[in-house]
Amino acid sequence: MQVKINLNETIKVKLTPKGIDHYFNYYRDINLSRELFNNTIKIDNECYTDFQFHSFIDIFGGLGMQLNEYVDLN
């Protein structure tokens, strides 16, 4: 069975406080200002954030088995 994945698909992810810090540090490390970052991250009232799948992989893909510390997997 072959599964096709569209990396431009929008996904909703629930970040933990550590995940929000990691997300902020990712943008800080590529020299964006804190003000621009605050306008970039959108968290709804249930703590979910929208990502395009490829962006999520760029930011969180290198965490491996530690991903559950950054993202609520439930």
HTML snippet that shows the backbone in 3Dmol.js (N, CA, C, O; Angstrom):
<script src="https://3Dmol.org/build/3Dmol-min.js"></script>
<div id="view" style="width:600px;height:400px;position:relative"></div>
<script>
const pdb = `
ATOM      1  N   MET A   1       0.838  -1.176   0.000  1.00  0.00           N
ATOM      2  CA  MET A   1       0.000   0.000   0.000  1.00  0.00           C
ATOM      3  C   MET A   1       0.881   1.237   0.000  1.00  0.00           C
ATOM      4  O   MET A   1       1.839   1.327   0.768  1.00  0.00           O
ATOM      5  N   GLN A   2       0.558   2.176  -0.851  1.00  0.00           N
ATOM      6  CA  GLN A   2       1.336   3.404  -0.961  1.00  0.00           C
ATOM      7  C   GLN A   2       0.512   4.568  -0.412  1.00  0.00           C
ATOM      8  O   GLN A   2      -0.656   4.738  -0.760  1.00  0.00           O
ATOM      9  N   VAL A   3       1.144   5.368   0.454  1.00  0.00           N
ATOM     10  CA  VAL A   3       0.480   6.519   1.044  1.00  0.00           C
ATOM     11  C   VAL A   3       1.150   7.768   0.504  1.00  0.00           C
ATOM     12  O   VAL A   3       2.374   7.891   0.549  1.00  0.00           O
ATOM     13  N   LYS A   4       0.355   8.689  -0.003  1.00  0.00           N
ATOM     14  CA  LYS A   4       0.894   9.955  -0.490  1.00  0.00           C
ATOM     15  C   LYS A   4       0.695  11.021   0.576  1.00  0.00           C
ATOM     16  O   LYS A   4      -0.379  11.149   1.164  1.00  0.00           O
ATOM     17  N   ILE A   5       1.753  11.778   0.807  1.00  0.00           N
ATOM     18  CA  ILE A   5       1.716  12.843   1.803  1.00  0.00           C
ATOM     19  C   ILE A   5       1.986  14.159   1.096  1.00  0.00           C
ATOM     20  O   ILE A   5       2.963  14.293   0.359  1.00  0.00           O
ATOM     21  N   ASN A   6       1.118  15.119   1.327  1.00  0.00           N
ATOM     22  CA  ASN A   6       1.299  16.451   0.783  1.00  0.00           C
ATOM     23  C   ASN A   6       1.970  17.312   1.852  1.00  0.00           C
ATOM     24  O   ASN A   6       1.353  17.619   2.872  1.00  0.00           O
ATOM     25  N   LEU A   7       3.218  17.702   1.632  1.00  0.00           N
ATOM     26  CA  LEU A   7       3.960  18.484   2.627  1.00  0.00           C
ATOM     27  C   LEU A   7       3.431  19.904   2.775  1.00  0.00           C
ATOM     28  O   LEU A   7       3.807  20.603   3.716  1.00  0.00           O
ATOM     29  N   ASN A   8       2.568  20.343   1.866  1.00  0.00           N
ATOM     30  CA  ASN A   8       1.953  21.666   1.979  1.00  0.00           C
ATOM     31  C   ASN A   8       0.640  21.631   2.749  1.00  0.00           C
ATOM     32  O   ASN A   8       0.016  22.668   2.973  1.00  0.00           O
ATOM     33  N   GLU A   9       0.225  20.437   3.152  1.00  0.00           N
ATOM     34  CA  GLU A   9      -1.013  20.286   3.916  1.00  0.00           C
ATOM     35  C   GLU A   9      -0.869  20.979   5.264  1.00  0.00           C
ATOM     36  O   GLU A   9       0.192  20.926   5.885  1.00  0.00           O
ATOM     37  N   THR A  10      -1.940  21.629   5.716  1.00  0.00           N
ATOM     38  CA  THR A  10      -1.938  22.284   7.021  1.00  0.00           C
ATOM     39  C   THR A  10      -2.327  21.262   8.081  1.00  0.00           C
ATOM     40  O   THR A  10      -3.307  20.532   7.936  1.00  0.00           O
ATOM     41  N   ILE A  11      -1.531  21.227   9.158  1.00  0.00           N
ATOM     42  CA  ILE A  11      -1.821  20.335  10.279  1.00  0.00           C
ATOM     43  C   ILE A  11      -1.986  21.176  11.531  1.00  0.00           C
ATOM     44  O   ILE A  11      -1.431  22.271  11.627  1.00  0.00           O
ATOM     45  N   LYS A  12      -2.751  20.666  12.496  1.00  0.00           N
ATOM     46  CA  LYS A  12      -2.923  21.324  13.794  1.00  0.00           C
ATOM     47  C   LYS A  12      -2.167  20.505  14.823  1.00  0.00           C
ATOM     48  O   LYS A  12      -2.316  19.285  14.896  1.00  0.00           O
ATOM     49  N   VAL A  13      -1.358  21.185  15.614  1.00  0.00           N
ATOM     50  CA  VAL A  13      -0.511  20.525  16.606  1.00  0.00           C
ATOM     51  C   VAL A  13      -0.673  21.240  17.937  1.00  0.00           C
ATOM     52  O   VAL A  13      -0.709  22.469  17.996  1.00  0.00           O
ATOM     53  N   LYS A  14      -0.770  20.458  19.005  1.00  0.00           N
ATOM     54  CA  LYS A  14      -0.851  21.039  20.347  1.00  0.00           C
ATOM     55  C   LYS A  14       0.551  21.052  20.947  1.00  0.00           C
ATOM     56  O   LYS A  14       1.115  20.001  21.249  1.00  0.00           O
ATOM     57  N   LEU A  15       1.109  22.252  21.119  1.00  0.00           N
ATOM     58  CA  LEU A  15       2.462  22.400  21.658  1.00  0.00           C
ATOM     59  C   LEU A  15       2.434  22.442  23.176  1.00  0.00           C
ATOM     60  O   LEU A  15       1.509  22.990  23.776  1.00  0.00           O
ATOM     61  N   THR A  16       3.449  21.864  23.788  1.00  0.00           N
ATOM     62  CA  THR A  16       3.647  21.988  25.226  1.00  0.00           C
ATOM     63  C   THR A  16       4.378  23.314  25.468  1.00  0.00           C
ATOM     64  O   THR A  16       4.850  23.928  24.511  1.00  0.00           O
ATOM     65  N   PRO A  17       4.482  23.767  26.718  1.00  0.00           N
ATOM     66  CA  PRO A  17       5.269  24.979  26.979  1.00  0.00           C
ATOM     67  C   PRO A  17       6.706  24.867  26.449  1.00  0.00           C
ATOM     68  O   PRO A  17       7.258  25.842  25.940  1.00  0.00           O
ATOM     69  N   LYS A  18       7.305  23.683  26.568  1.00  0.00           N
ATOM     70  CA  LYS A  18       8.656  23.464  26.034  1.00  0.00           C
ATOM     71  C   LYS A  18       8.644  23.564  24.508  1.00  0.00           C
ATOM     72  O   LYS A  18       9.609  24.048  23.917  1.00  0.00           O
ATOM     73  N   GLY A  19       7.577  23.117  23.869  1.00  0.00           N
ATOM     74  CA  GLY A  19       7.444  23.218  22.425  1.00  0.00           C
ATOM     75  C   GLY A  19       7.300  24.654  21.960  1.00  0.00           C
ATOM     76  O   GLY A  19       7.842  25.028  20.920  1.00  0.00           O
ATOM     77  N   ILE A  20       6.576  25.461  22.721  1.00  0.00           N
ATOM     78  CA  ILE A  20       6.431  26.879  22.390  1.00  0.00           C
ATOM     79  C   ILE A  20       7.782  27.573  22.491  1.00  0.00           C
ATOM     80  O   ILE A  20       8.123  28.388  21.634  1.00  0.00           O
ATOM     81  N   ASP A  21       8.559  27.257  23.534  1.00  0.00           N
ATOM     82  CA  ASP A  21       9.916  27.808  23.666  1.00  0.00           C
ATOM     83  C   ASP A  21      10.794  27.388  22.493  1.00  0.00           C
ATOM     84  O   ASP A  21      11.539  28.203  21.950  1.00  0.00           O
ATOM     85  N   HIS A  22      10.709  26.132  22.106  1.00  0.00           N
ATOM     86  CA  HIS A  22      11.504  25.628  20.986  1.00  0.00           C
ATOM     87  C   HIS A  22      11.126  26.362  19.701  1.00  0.00           C
ATOM     88  O   HIS A  22      11.997  26.741  18.919  1.00  0.00           O
ATOM     89  N   TYR A  23       9.837  26.559  19.487  1.00  0.00           N
ATOM     90  CA  TYR A  23       9.337  27.274  18.318  1.00  0.00           C
ATOM     91  C   TYR A  23       9.868  28.711  18.299  1.00  0.00           C
ATOM     92  O   TYR A  23      10.326  29.194  17.263  1.00  0.00           O
ATOM     93  N   PHE A  24       9.805  29.390  19.448  1.00  0.00           N
ATOM     94  CA  PHE A  24      10.337  30.748  19.546  1.00  0.00           C
ATOM     95  C   PHE A  24      11.837  30.768  19.258  1.00  0.00           C
ATOM     96  O   PHE A  24      12.305  31.612  18.495  1.00  0.00           O
ATOM     97  N   ASN A  25      12.594  29.850  19.857  1.00  0.00           N
ATOM     98  CA  ASN A  25      14.045  29.803  19.658  1.00  0.00           C
ATOM     99  C   ASN A  25      14.414  29.526  18.210  1.00  0.00           C
ATOM    100  O   ASN A  25      15.415  30.045  17.716  1.00  0.00           O
ATOM    101  N   TYR A  26      13.619  28.713  17.524  1.00  0.00           N
ATOM    102  CA  TYR A  26      13.854  28.452  16.107  1.00  0.00           C
ATOM    103  C   TYR A  26      13.831  29.763  15.325  1.00  0.00           C
ATOM    104  O   TYR A  26      14.718  30.026  14.513  1.00  0.00           O
ATOM    105  N   TYR A  27      12.823  30.572  15.574  1.00  0.00           N
ATOM    106  CA  TYR A  27      12.738  31.852  14.868  1.00  0.00           C
ATOM    107  C   TYR A  27      13.797  32.841  15.333  1.00  0.00           C
ATOM    108  O   TYR A  27      14.326  33.606  14.527  1.00  0.00           O
ATOM    109  N   ARG A  28      14.109  32.833  16.610  1.00  0.00           N
ATOM    110  CA  ARG A  28      15.164  33.718  17.112  1.00  0.00           C
ATOM    111  C   ARG A  28      16.498  33.360  16.474  1.00  0.00           C
ATOM    112  O   ARG A  28      17.291  34.238  16.134  1.00  0.00           O
ATOM    113  N   ASP A  29      16.737  32.082  16.317  1.00  0.00           N
ATOM    114  CA  ASP A  29      18.000  31.621  15.736  1.00  0.00           C
ATOM    115  C   ASP A  29      18.159  32.006  14.268  1.00  0.00           C
ATOM    116  O   ASP A  29      19.282  32.091  13.771  1.00  0.00           O
ATOM    117  N   ILE A  30      17.062  32.237  13.580  1.00  0.00           N
ATOM    118  CA  ILE A  30      17.182  32.697  12.194  1.00  0.00           C
ATOM    119  C   ILE A  30      16.975  34.209  12.108  1.00  0.00           C
ATOM    120  O   ILE A  30      16.613  34.752  11.064  1.00  0.00           O
ATOM    121  N   ASN A  31      17.218  34.869  13.244  1.00  0.00           N
ATOM    122  CA  ASN A  31      17.321  36.331  13.337  1.00  0.00           C
ATOM    123  C   ASN A  31      16.040  37.096  13.052  1.00  0.00           C
ATOM    124  O   ASN A  31      16.086  38.189  12.488  1.00  0.00           O
ATOM    125  N   LEU A  32      14.896  36.538  13.432  1.00  0.00           N
ATOM    126  CA  LEU A  32      13.667  37.314  13.378  1.00  0.00           C
ATOM    127  C   LEU A  32      13.462  37.974  14.734  1.00  0.00           C
ATOM    128  O   LEU A  32      13.873  37.427  15.757  1.00  0.00           O
ATOM    129  N   SER A  33      12.841  39.125  14.749  1.00  0.00           N
ATOM    130  CA  SER A  33      12.635  39.829  16.015  1.00  0.00           C
ATOM    131  C   SER A  33      11.505  39.182  16.805  1.00  0.00           C
ATOM    132  O   SER A  33      10.650  38.499  16.242  1.00  0.00           O
ATOM    133  N   ARG A  34      11.513  39.402  18.099  1.00  0.00           N
ATOM    134  CA  ARG A  34      10.464  38.878  18.978  1.00  0.00           C
ATOM    135  C   ARG A  34       9.097  39.411  18.554  1.00  0.00           C
ATOM    136  O   ARG A  34       8.112  38.673  18.585  1.00  0.00           O
ATOM    137  N   GLU A  35       9.025  40.671  18.161  1.00  0.00           N
ATOM    138  CA  GLU A  35       7.745  41.257  17.738  1.00  0.00           C
ATOM    139  C   GLU A  35       7.203  40.528  16.506  1.00  0.00           C
ATOM    140  O   GLU A  35       6.012  40.226  16.436  1.00  0.00           O
ATOM    141  N   LEU A  36       8.070  40.248  15.544  1.00  0.00           N
ATOM    142  CA  LEU A  36       7.643  39.536  14.349  1.00  0.00           C
ATOM    143  C   LEU A  36       7.216  38.117  14.703  1.00  0.00           C
ATOM    144  O   LEU A  36       6.246  37.600  14.150  1.00  0.00           O
ATOM    145  N   PHE A  37       7.941  37.490  15.626  1.00  0.00           N
ATOM    146  CA  PHE A  37       7.580  36.141  16.050  1.00  0.00           C
ATOM    147  C   PHE A  37       6.197  36.137  16.675  1.00  0.00           C
ATOM    148  O   PHE A  37       5.378  35.273  16.359  1.00  0.00           O
ATOM    149  N   ASN A  38       5.923  37.097  17.564  1.00  0.00           N
ATOM    150  CA  ASN A  38       4.619  37.122  18.224  1.00  0.00           C
ATOM    151  C   ASN A  38       3.489  37.304  17.220  1.00  0.00           C
ATOM    152  O   ASN A  38       2.373  36.847  17.468  1.00  0.00           O
ATOM    153  N   ASN A  39       3.746  37.949  16.113  1.00  0.00           N
ATOM    154  CA  ASN A  39       2.739  38.073  15.072  1.00  0.00           C
ATOM    155  C   ASN A  39       2.665  36.825  14.207  1.00  0.00           C
ATOM    156  O   ASN A  39       1.696  36.641  13.471  1.00  0.00           O
ATOM    157  N   THR A  40       3.670  35.972  14.284  1.00  0.00           N
ATOM    158  CA  THR A  40       3.728  34.776  13.447  1.00  0.00           C
ATOM    159  C   THR A  40       3.014  33.606  14.109  1.00  0.00           C
ATOM    160  O   THR A  40       2.241  32.906  13.453  1.00  0.00           O
ATOM    161  N   ILE A  41       3.254  33.387  15.375  1.00  0.00           N
ATOM    162  CA  ILE A  41       2.678  32.224  16.055  1.00  0.00           C
ATOM    163  C   ILE A  41       1.222  32.519  16.423  1.00  0.00           C
ATOM    164  O   ILE A  41       0.908  33.551  17.016  1.00  0.00           O
ATOM    165  N   LYS A  42       0.363  31.606  16.062  1.00  0.00           N
ATOM    166  CA  LYS A  42      -1.062  31.723  16.373  1.00  0.00           C
ATOM    167  C   LYS A  42      -1.466  30.469  17.132  1.00  0.00           C
ATOM    168  O   LYS A  42      -1.415  29.363  16.594  1.00  0.00           O
ATOM    169  N   ILE A  43      -1.865  30.648  18.380  1.00  0.00           N
ATOM    170  CA  ILE A  43      -2.304  29.530  19.206  1.00  0.00           C
ATOM    171  C   ILE A  43      -3.763  29.770  19.555  1.00  0.00           C
ATOM    172  O   ILE A  43      -4.114  30.824  20.086  1.00  0.00           O
ATOM    173  N   ASP A  44      -4.622  28.782  19.254  1.00  0.00           N
ATOM    174  CA  ASP A  44      -6.040  28.967  19.558  1.00  0.00           C
ATOM    175  C   ASP A  44      -6.294  28.722  21.045  1.00  0.00           C
ATOM    176  O   ASP A  44      -5.371  28.405  21.795  1.00  0.00           O
ATOM    177  N   ASN A  45      -7.549  28.871  21.465  1.00  0.00           N
ATOM    178  CA  ASN A  45      -7.857  28.775  22.895  1.00  0.00           C
ATOM    179  C   ASN A  45      -7.739  27.350  23.444  1.00  0.00           C
ATOM    180  O   ASN A  45      -7.829  27.154  24.656  1.00  0.00           O
ATOM    181  N   GLU A  46      -7.540  26.349  22.573  1.00  0.00           N
ATOM    182  CA  GLU A  46      -7.282  24.986  23.032  1.00  0.00           C
ATOM    183  C   GLU A  46      -5.799  24.631  22.911  1.00  0.00           C
ATOM    184  O   GLU A  46      -5.434  23.461  23.028  1.00  0.00           O
ATOM    185  N   CYS A  47      -4.939  25.627  22.678  1.00  0.00           N
ATOM    186  CA  CYS A  47      -3.485  25.492  22.594  1.00  0.00           C
ATOM    187  C   CYS A  47      -3.011  24.765  21.341  1.00  0.00           C
ATOM    188  O   CYS A  47      -1.943  24.153  21.354  1.00  0.00           O
ATOM    189  N   TYR A  48      -3.780  24.821  20.265  1.00  0.00           N
ATOM    190  CA  TYR A  48      -3.372  24.229  18.997  1.00  0.00           C
ATOM    191  C   TYR A  48      -2.775  25.299  18.095  1.00  0.00           C
ATOM    192  O   TYR A  48      -3.208  26.452  18.106  1.00  0.00           O
ATOM    193  N   THR A  49      -1.782  24.905  17.318  1.00  0.00           N
ATOM    194  CA  THR A  49      -1.097  25.775  16.377  1.00  0.00           C
ATOM    195  C   THR A  49      -1.158  25.137  14.997  1.00  0.00           C
ATOM    196  O   THR A  49      -0.995  23.924  14.862  1.00  0.00           O
ATOM    197  N   ASP A  50      -1.393  25.954  13.970  1.00  0.00           N
ATOM    198  CA  ASP A  50      -1.400  25.459  12.592  1.00  0.00           C
ATOM    199  C   ASP A  50       0.002  25.547  12.007  1.00  0.00           C
ATOM    200  O   ASP A  50       0.699  26.546  12.185  1.00  0.00           O
ATOM    201  N   PHE A  51       0.404  24.499  11.311  1.00  0.00           N
ATOM    202  CA  PHE A  51       1.667  24.454  10.582  1.00  0.00           C
ATOM    203  C   PHE A  51       1.402  23.858   9.210  1.00  0.00           C
ATOM    204  O   PHE A  51       0.496  23.040   9.047  1.00  0.00           O
ATOM    205  N   GLN A  52       2.188  24.266   8.227  1.00  0.00           N
ATOM    206  CA  GLN A  52       2.261  23.444   7.043  1.00  0.00           C
ATOM    207  C   GLN A  52       3.182  22.294   7.440  1.00  0.00           C
ATOM    208  O   GLN A  52       4.132  22.484   8.199  1.00  0.00           O
ATOM    209  N   PHE A  53       2.896  21.102   6.922  1.00  0.00           N
ATOM    210  CA  PHE A  53       3.610  19.913   7.355  1.00  0.00           C
ATOM    211  C   PHE A  53       5.123  20.058   7.202  1.00  0.00           C
ATOM    212  O   PHE A  53       5.872  19.629   8.080  1.00  0.00           O
ATOM    213  N   HIS A  54       5.582  20.654   6.106  1.00  0.00           N
ATOM    214  CA  HIS A  54       7.025  20.802   5.902  1.00  0.00           C
ATOM    215  C   HIS A  54       7.642  21.733   6.933  1.00  0.00           C
ATOM    216  O   HIS A  54       8.786  21.524   7.336  1.00  0.00           O
ATOM    217  N   SER A  55       6.913  22.760   7.372  1.00  0.00           N
ATOM    218  CA  SER A  55       7.429  23.667   8.410  1.00  0.00           C
ATOM    219  C   SER A  55       7.549  22.948   9.746  1.00  0.00           C
ATOM    220  O   SER A  55       8.528  23.123  10.472  1.00  0.00           O
ATOM    221  N   PHE A  56       6.540  22.134  10.065  1.00  0.00           N
ATOM    222  CA  PHE A  56       6.587  21.370  11.305  1.00  0.00           C
ATOM    223  C   PHE A  56       7.812  20.446  11.321  1.00  0.00           C
ATOM    224  O   PHE A  56       8.497  20.331  12.338  1.00  0.00           O
ATOM    225  N   ILE A  57       8.078  19.791  10.190  1.00  0.00           N
ATOM    226  CA  ILE A  57       9.242  18.905  10.100  1.00  0.00           C
ATOM    227  C   ILE A  57      10.537  19.698  10.247  1.00  0.00           C
ATOM    228  O   ILE A  57      11.462  19.244  10.921  1.00  0.00           O
ATOM    229  N   ASP A  58      10.618  20.873   9.628  1.00  0.00           N
ATOM    230  CA  ASP A  58      11.815  21.712   9.766  1.00  0.00           C
ATOM    231  C   ASP A  58      12.078  22.071  11.224  1.00  0.00           C
ATOM    232  O   ASP A  58      13.217  22.016  11.688  1.00  0.00           O
ATOM    233  N   ILE A  59      11.033  22.435  11.935  1.00  0.00           N
ATOM    234  CA  ILE A  59      11.184  22.948  13.300  1.00  0.00           C
ATOM    235  C   ILE A  59      11.344  21.824  14.317  1.00  0.00           C
ATOM    236  O   ILE A  59      12.201  21.904  15.198  1.00  0.00           O
ATOM    237  N   PHE A  60      10.529  20.779  14.205  1.00  0.00           N
ATOM    238  CA  PHE A  60      10.481  19.741  15.239  1.00  0.00           C
ATOM    239  C   PHE A  60      10.995  18.378  14.793  1.00  0.00           C
ATOM    240  O   PHE A  60      11.077  17.464  15.614  1.00  0.00           O
ATOM    241  N   GLY A  61      11.340  18.212  13.529  1.00  0.00           N
ATOM    242  CA  GLY A  61      11.708  16.908  12.996  1.00  0.00           C
ATOM    243  C   GLY A  61      12.971  16.308  13.569  1.00  0.00           C
ATOM    244  O   GLY A  61      13.108  15.085  13.573  1.00  0.00           O
ATOM    245  N   GLY A  62      13.896  17.112  14.051  1.00  0.00           N
ATOM    246  CA  GLY A  62      15.154  16.600  14.569  1.00  0.00           C
ATOM    247  C   GLY A  62      15.094  16.149  16.016  1.00  0.00           C
ATOM    248  O   GLY A  62      16.117  15.751  16.572  1.00  0.00           O
ATOM    249  N   LEU A  63      13.937  16.199  16.637  1.00  0.00           N
ATOM    250  CA  LEU A  63      13.831  15.863  18.052  1.00  0.00           C
ATOM    251  C   LEU A  63      13.730  14.371  18.320  1.00  0.00           C
ATOM    252  O   LEU A  63      13.982  13.916  19.435  1.00  0.00           O
ATOM    253  N   GLY A  64      13.363  13.616  17.301  1.00  0.00           N
ATOM    254  CA  GLY A  64      13.287  12.162  17.450  1.00  0.00           C
ATOM    255  C   GLY A  64      12.377  11.728  18.577  1.00  0.00           C
ATOM    256  O   GLY A  64      11.226  12.157  18.659  1.00  0.00           O
ATOM    257  N   MET A  65      12.898  10.872  19.449  1.00  0.00           N
ATOM    258  CA  MET A  65      12.103  10.308  20.535  1.00  0.00           C
ATOM    259  C   MET A  65      11.717  11.327  21.600  1.00  0.00           C
ATOM    260  O   MET A  65      10.891  11.026  22.462  1.00  0.00           O
ATOM    261  N   GLN A  66      12.290  12.516  21.562  1.00  0.00           N
ATOM    262  CA  GLN A  66      11.946  13.559  22.522  1.00  0.00           C
ATOM    263  C   GLN A  66      10.735  14.381  22.082  1.00  0.00           C
ATOM    264  O   GLN A  66      10.327  15.292  22.802  1.00  0.00           O
ATOM    265  N   LEU A  67      10.158  14.087  20.934  1.00  0.00           N
ATOM    266  CA  LEU A  67       9.058  14.883  20.395  1.00  0.00           C
ATOM    267  C   LEU A  67       7.915  15.017  21.396  1.00  0.00           C
ATOM    268  O   LEU A  67       7.279  16.069  21.461  1.00  0.00           O
ATOM    269  N   ASN A  68       7.642  13.976  22.176  1.00  0.00           N
ATOM    270  CA  ASN A  68       6.525  14.045  23.125  1.00  0.00           C
ATOM    271  C   ASN A  68       6.734  15.084  24.216  1.00  0.00           C
ATOM    272  O   ASN A  68       5.769  15.459  24.881  1.00  0.00           O
ATOM    273  N   GLU A  69       7.953  15.560  24.424  1.00  0.00           N
ATOM    274  CA  GLU A  69       8.206  16.639  25.383  1.00  0.00           C
ATOM    275  C   GLU A  69       7.823  18.003  24.801  1.00  0.00           C
ATOM    276  O   GLU A  69       7.623  18.958  25.551  1.00  0.00           O
ATOM    277  N   TYR A  70       7.721  18.101  23.489  1.00  0.00           N
ATOM    278  CA  TYR A  70       7.470  19.357  22.791  1.00  0.00           C
ATOM    279  C   TYR A  70       6.068  19.448  22.200  1.00  0.00           C
ATOM    280  O   TYR A  70       5.540  20.540  21.989  1.00  0.00           O
ATOM    281  N   VAL A  71       5.475  18.294  21.936  1.00  0.00           N
ATOM    282  CA  VAL A  71       4.168  18.229  21.293  1.00  0.00           C
ATOM    283  C   VAL A  71       3.308  17.252  22.074  1.00  0.00           C
ATOM    284  O   VAL A  71       3.756  16.157  22.414  1.00  0.00           O
ATOM    285  N   ASP A  72       2.075  17.646  22.358  1.00  0.00           N
ATOM    286  CA  ASP A  72       1.138  16.736  23.033  1.00  0.00           C
ATOM    287  C   ASP A  72       0.679  15.698  22.009  1.00  0.00           C
ATOM    288  O   ASP A  72      -0.020  16.044  21.057  1.00  0.00           O
ATOM    289  N   LEU A  73       1.057  14.444  22.189  1.00  0.00           N
ATOM    290  CA  LEU A  73       0.763  13.389  21.226  1.00  0.00           C
ATOM    291  C   LEU A  73      -0.563  12.680  21.514  1.00  0.00           C
ATOM    292  O   LEU A  73      -0.917  11.741  20.801  1.00  0.00           O
ATOM    293  N   ASN A  74      -1.291  13.102  22.525  1.00  0.00           N
ATOM    294  CA  ASN A  74      -2.579  12.457  22.847  1.00  0.00           C
ATOM    295  C   ASN A  74      -3.665  12.900  21.909  1.00  0.00           C
ATOM    296  O   ASN A  74      -4.808  12.458  22.035  1.00  0.00           O
TER     297      ASN A  74
END
`;
const viewer = $3Dmol.createViewer("view");
viewer.addModel(pdb, "pdb");
viewer.setStyle({}, {cartoon: {color: "spectrum"}});
viewer.zoomTo();
viewer.render();
</script>
